[in-house]
Amino acid sequence: MMMGFGGLGLLFMLFFFAIIIGLAVWFVSVLFPRAGRTQEYTLPPHQRPSAPGTHAQGSAVDILKQRYARGEITKAEYETMRDDILSS
């Protein structure tokens, strides 16, 4: 006696479950879209890497002001660098 589709029944069953699992993964990715993203989105804006082919945000003086505000450079270094930037 032959029941079902024979050998093809197993293939149809595997195909069916592959579709079910694929839909479940897609549904979870739609519900939680940020789960797969890297850590760069949790970094402060001044530490985020810029996209390839884009220019750095802000002018050179703005970047210099940010570095001074973060304490990376001293006041003397800031003033020297600012004068160099503005004179060129």
N, C-alpha and C positions, 0 to 999 in steps of 0.2 A: 504494500500500500504506500502510496505517495501522499505525504501530507504537506500542505503549505507550498512553498516555492522551491523546496529542495535546497540545493546549494546557494541559490540566489537569495533565499530568505535571510541567511547570515549576512550577506553583503548589504541588503536593504536595511537590516537592523543596525549594522555598524554605521551606515550612512545616516540613518535617522538620528542615532545618538550623537554623532558628530555635529549634526545641525543643531540639536538641542543644546549641546555644550557650547557651540559657537554663539548661539543666541544669548545664552546665559552670560558669557564673557562680555559680549557687546552691551548687554543691558547693565551690567555692573560698571562698565567703563562710562556709560552715559550717566549713571547715577553719581559716580565719583570721578569727575573728569580730572581733578588735580592730583590724584593718587600716584600717577606714574611720572610726574614731573620731577625735575632735579631740584637740588637745594638752592639754586640760584634765585628762585622766586621768594625765598625766605630771607635773603640777604638785604641789607639796606641799599637804597638806590646807588650810593656812591661806590659800593663794592660789587655791583652786578657787572658781569662781563658785557661788553657792547657786542651787538650783532655784527657778523662779518660784513665788511663793506660799508659800515656806517661810521660816521665821524664821532669822536668823543663828544659827550654832551657838554655844552657850555664853552665859554671862551677860556683862553689860557689864564686870564686873571681870575675868573670864577673858580677854576680848578685850584689855583694858588690860594685863594681865600679859603676854600674847603680844607686844604692841607694845613693851613695855619690854624683854622678853627679846631681841627682834630689834634693839634699839637705835634704834627709831624715835623714842622720846621719852626725855628725861632722867629722873633719879630725882626731881627736884623736880616736874617735870610729872606724873610718875606719881602721886606722893603727893597733889598738888593734885587731880588728876582723880579719884583713888580716894576722897578725902574728899568730893568733890562728889557722886559716885555713891552712896556709902553714907549721906550725909546726906539724900538725897531719898527 
